[in-house]
Each structure stands twice: as structure tokens, then as C-alpha cells.
Amino acid sequence: YSSLAYPVTYGAIPSTLDHDGDAIDVLIVGVTEPLPAGCLVEARIIGIMKFIDTDEVDDKVITVLNDDKRMDHIKTLEDIGEHALHEMQHYFEHYKDLKKPGLCKVLGFEDITSAVAAIKDCADRYTTDYLPLLDK
């Protein structure tokens, strides 16, 4: 909806279901070349951005590519630096402003433990809420 550019690479975790009805989103920090659509990567979780989009929970798991030697030193959100977090927050709070300002709100950033808990919650929701629909 605007001329803002993604500050990270964007993806999702298969076999998960977030509150917004989609797979839980993944932000991959430090990718310098586009990843092909539909590819699977091994990513290391470093945290989560708690996010509301149009009144729905739409959290973003923050990761780095696990086999990228340039990212070996990044283990937590603190390792990517405060400015990177500000860029992500700014992007996601404003990328829909031309559609309707104020739709999106970053509630904060949390650690790896919170990210893993959110992923497990979304995997459980996928199993209990989505998979049974396939049997019908």
C-alpha cells in the first residue's frame, strides 16, 4: 500500500495457524539476496515481534539464517541492534498507512522463549482447528 521497502525477508512457518488465520509469519534478518518463493530454510529464532494488524494478533517470529556464517554471532534480539528493531517497528506500523492509517501496532519485542511458545501455540491451533477441516 505504500513505497516502504521490507527491512527483512518475509516468510511463514508451515503447519502453523496464527490468530489471523494464516501460518505464523517469520522475519529473516540479514538476507542479502532474494529467496525463491516457496523455499524452505533453516532459521535460528532470536525473538518475536508482538503485532496487531487490523485488530487481529499477527505476531512475527524474528530469525536469521542458521547456516549463514555472517550471522553466527547473532543469538538474541540484542545482537541485531536497537536500530534494526526500530526499522522493523516503523515498517510494520506504517506499511498500510495509505490504505487506512492506524491499522497496525507493534506491541513490543520479546525473547526466544516467547517466540517458541507462540510457535507451539500456532502448531497446536493448526492441529486442532485446521487439520480436522481437511477430513470433512
Disulfide bonds with the S-S distance in Angstrom:
none
